[in-house]
Amino acid sequence: MTEVIKIAYLYEDLMNTYGDSGDVKILSFLLKEQGYDTQVDNISLGMEFNAFDYDFLFWGGGQDFEQSVVATDLQRHRQTIQNYIEADKPMLCICGGYQFLGKYYETSGGQTIQGLDILPFHTVYKADSRMIGDTEYKTEWGTVRAFENHSGRTYFDDKSVLKPFGEMIEGYGNNPDDKQEGMRYKNVIGSYSHGPILKNENVARAIADRIVAAHKLRMTATVK
């Protein structure tokens, strides 16, 4: 029997802009190459969720209205997501999903929408200075080329805890000042890269390998 890798797509029905669901499709393809089937569950409004039932968590981007809807629901999952992250399990968060791991994001109208406050960063929206276009940046896995389209400017509150995912060559990344793209913490990646980002095979294969490793650990724990 083929082993099944389980992926939780957080709020798939509400947060899937600019082809973010393509990231999950690419991972499913690469995992199939390694001999695994995949089960992708949409974890949406009002649903129960235990992150440790899964080998990988994915969270895409959303429009402002959809993100405001998600914000009213997501606090229920804070503890299980935090425990999953601290257990060094793999997670990829794009744009709005990335922002939700931080303390808060402040809208252009001055409204503060609370994030999960799991990681020490925050986001401020500047509606009059949207960051849009092709991006290129260097990561530990090589060069990444993607597309960004966001008004949110993300700033690290504790740079001793968080590391950037990449160093900008072209584009804005987290904000116009730091010349950095995304965030790394343990086995979690946050990024503003759409397109989807995992069209970059170097990154896709690196994440797929981490998912397989997480799956093997979960299976070992289940047997015990």
Secondary structure per residue as TSV (DSSP state, phi and psi in degrees):
chain	resnum	aa	ss	phi	psi
A	1	M	-	360.0	133.4
A	2	T	-	-70.9	131.9
A	3	E	-	-69.7	148.3
A	4	V	E	-113.8	122.9
A	5	I	E	-90.4	132.0
A	6	K	E	-103.5	126.0
A	7	I	E	-117.3	129.5
A	8	A	E	-100.1	119.3
A	9	Y	E	-100.6	107.3
A	10	L	E	-74.0	119.9
A	11	Y	T	55.2	46.9
A	12	E	T	-56.6	-37.9
A	13	D	T	-72.8	-15.6
A	14	L	T	-115.0	-23.5
A	15	M	-	-127.9	88.5
A	16	N	-	-157.1	66.5
A	17	T	-	-98.9	152.9
A	18	Y	T	53.7	36.6
A	19	G	T	80.4	20.7
A	20	D	T	-61.2	-31.5
A	21	S	H	-62.6	-20.6
A	22	G	H	-60.5	-28.7
A	23	D	H	-60.4	-43.7
A	24	V	H	-68.8	-38.6
A	25	K	H	-63.3	-41.5
A	26	I	H	-64.8	-44.1
A	27	L	H	-62.3	-41.1
A	28	S	H	-59.8	-40.5
A	29	F	H	-63.7	-46.5
A	30	L	H	-67.3	-36.0
A	31	L	H	-68.8	-34.4
A	32	K	H	-62.2	-38.8
A	33	E	H	-58.9	-32.0
A	34	Q	T	-89.5	4.1
A	35	G	T	96.4	15.8
A	36	Y	-	-114.2	141.8
A	37	D	E	-86.9	161.2
A	38	T	E	-125.6	144.7
A	39	Q	E	-118.5	119.0
A	40	V	E	-109.6	119.1
A	41	D	E	-107.8	130.1
A	42	N	E	-82.6	113.4
A	43	I	E	-96.9	103.5
A	44	S	-	-121.1	-165.0
A	45	L	T	-55.6	128.8
A	46	G	T	79.1	-1.8
A	47	M	-	-85.2	149.2
A	48	E	-	-77.5	151.6
A	49	F	-	-157.0	125.9
A	50	N	-	-120.2	110.3
A	51	A	G	-59.1	-29.1
A	52	F	G	-75.8	-1.9
A	53	D	G	-80.7	-4.4
A	54	Y	-	-123.3	158.1
A	55	D	S	-95.6	-16.0
A	56	F	E	-158.8	137.9
A	57	L	E	-111.6	135.5
A	58	F	E	-127.8	140.6
A	59	W	E	-140.6	115.0
A	60	G	-	-90.0	-173.2
A	61	G	-	-94.2	161.8
A	62	G	-	-145.7	162.8
A	63	Q	-	-73.1	165.3
A	64	D	H	-57.5	-43.2
A	65	F	H	-64.2	-46.8
A	66	E	H	-62.1	-38.5
A	67	Q	H	-65.7	-34.9
A	68	S	H	-67.1	-33.9
A	69	V	H	-67.7	-46.0
A	70	V	H	-61.6	-37.6
A	71	A	H	-58.9	-29.0
A	72	T	T	-78.1	-12.7
A	73	D	T	-110.1	-28.8
A	74	L	G	-71.6	-22.2
A	75	Q	G	-60.6	-23.8
A	76	R	G	-59.7	-26.7
A	77	H	G	-101.1	6.3
A	78	R	H	-57.6	-49.8
A	79	Q	H	-65.9	-43.1
A	80	T	H	-67.7	-36.4
A	81	I	H	-69.0	-42.2
A	82	Q	H	-61.8	-45.4
A	83	N	H	-62.3	-39.7
A	84	Y	H	-62.0	-46.4
A	85	I	H	-62.4	-46.3
A	86	E	H	-68.0	-21.5
A	87	A	T	-80.6	5.1
A	88	D	T	68.5	35.5
A	89	K	-	-95.6	154.5
A	90	P	-	-79.2	139.1
A	91	M	E	-150.9	139.3
A	92	L	E	-125.8	126.2
A	93	C	E	-125.3	128.7
A	94	I	E	-112.3	130.2
A	95	C	T	52.4	-107.2
A	96	G	H	-60.4	-38.2
A	97	G	H	-62.9	-39.5
A	98	Y	H	-60.2	-49.2
A	99	Q	H	-59.4	-35.8
A	100	F	H	-67.9	-18.8
A	101	L	T	-74.2	-16.8
A	102	G	S	-86.1	-170.6
A	103	K	S	-70.9	-48.1
A	104	Y	E	-167.4	165.9
A	105	Y	E	-130.5	138.2
A	106	E	E	-102.1	123.6
A	107	T	-	-76.5	167.0
A	108	S	T	-63.9	-21.3
A	109	G	T	-88.0	1.8
A	110	G	S	92.3	-0.2
A	111	Q	-	-76.1	137.7
A	112	T	E	-104.3	120.9
A	113	I	E	-106.7	122.5
A	114	Q	E	-72.3	134.8
A	115	G	-	-91.4	-166.8
A	116	L	-	-77.9	-16.1
A	117	D	-	56.0	41.0
A	118	I	-	-89.1	-37.6
A	119	L	S	-121.0	149.4
A	120	P	S	-83.3	76.2
A	121	F	E	-150.8	164.8
A	122	H	E	-142.3	165.1
A	123	T	E	-131.5	136.8
A	124	V	E	-121.8	129.8
A	125	Y	E	-88.4	134.2
A	126	K	-	-124.0	90.1
A	127	A	T	-63.8	-24.0
A	128	D	T	-88.2	2.4
A	129	S	S	-142.5	65.9
A	130	R	-	-67.7	140.2
A	131	M	E	-103.1	108.6
A	132	I	E	-141.4	141.0
A	133	G	E	140.0	-176.3
A	134	D	E	-72.4	147.0
A	135	T	E	-128.3	154.9
A	136	E	E	-146.9	134.4
A	137	Y	E	-155.9	160.4
A	138	K	E	-99.2	135.9
A	139	T	E	-126.2	176.8
A	140	E	T	-66.1	-18.1
A	141	W	T	-101.5	10.6
A	142	G	E	109.5	-171.7
A	143	T	E	-75.8	142.3
A	144	V	E	-120.5	134.8
A	145	R	E	-122.1	130.3
A	146	A	E	-154.8	-158.2
A	147	F	E	-139.4	137.6
A	148	E	E	-124.5	150.1
A	149	N	E	-158.6	90.5
A	150	H	E	-153.0	150.0
A	151	S	-	-100.7	-14.3
A	152	G	E	-75.9	134.0
A	153	R	E	-109.5	118.5
A	154	T	E	-100.9	134.7
A	155	Y	E	-128.8	134.7
A	156	F	E	-76.1	134.6
A	157	D	S	-92.4	-20.7
A	158	D	-	-142.4	97.2
A	159	K	T	-76.6	-8.6
A	160	S	T	-79.1	-18.6
A	161	V	T	-97.7	-43.6
A	162	L	-	-101.3	145.1
A	163	K	B	-122.7	149.2
A	164	P	-	-69.5	150.4
A	165	F	S	-71.3	-37.4
A	166	G	E	-151.8	166.7
A	167	E	E	-107.6	127.0
A	168	M	E	-68.1	138.2
A	169	I	E	-107.8	-44.7
A	170	E	E	-139.6	139.0
A	171	G	S	102.6	-169.6
A	172	Y	-	-104.8	-45.7
A	173	G	T	74.1	-136.4
A	174	N	T	-61.1	-39.8
A	175	N	-	-166.2	168.3
A	176	P	T	-73.3	-9.3
A	177	D	T	-99.1	-39.8
A	178	D	T	-85.4	-18.4
A	179	K	-	60.1	35.9
A	180	Q	E	-129.6	150.3
A	181	E	E	-119.3	126.1
A	182	G	S	69.0	-164.7
A	183	M	E	-147.8	143.8
A	184	R	E	-123.8	132.4
A	185	Y	E	-147.7	121.2
A	186	K	T	50.0	-119.4
A	187	N	T	-106.9	25.2
A	188	V	E	-108.9	136.3
A	189	I	E	-120.1	130.4
A	190	G	E	-113.9	142.0
A	191	S	E	-155.1	152.1
A	192	Y	-	-93.5	9.1
A	193	S	-	-86.2	117.9
A	194	H	B	-100.8	-174.2
A	195	G	T	130.8	-30.2
A	196	P	T	-80.8	166.4
A	197	I	G	-60.2	-33.3
A	198	L	G	-80.9	7.7
A	199	K	G	-65.3	-18.3
A	200	N	S	-78.8	101.1
A	201	E	H	-61.6	-31.0
A	202	N	H	-60.3	-43.5
A	203	V	H	-73.4	-42.3
A	204	A	H	-59.0	-44.7
A	205	R	H	-70.2	-34.9
A	206	A	H	-63.8	-42.2
A	207	I	H	-70.2	-40.4
A	208	A	H	-58.4	-41.3
A	209	D	H	-62.4	-37.9
A	210	R	H	-69.7	-34.2
A	211	I	H	-65.9	-43.7
A	212	V	H	-60.7	-43.1
A	213	A	H	-62.3	-42.0
A	214	A	H	-65.0	-38.4
A	215	H	H	-62.5	-44.5
A	216	K	H	-62.3	-39.2
A	217	L	H	-65.6	-41.7
A	218	R	H	-64.3	-41.3
A	219	M	H	-65.1	-39.5
A	220	T	H	-63.1	-43.3
A	221	A	H	-65.3	-35.6
A	222	T	H	-66.2	-41.5
A	223	V	H	-63.2	-40.5
A	224	K	-	-65.4	360.0
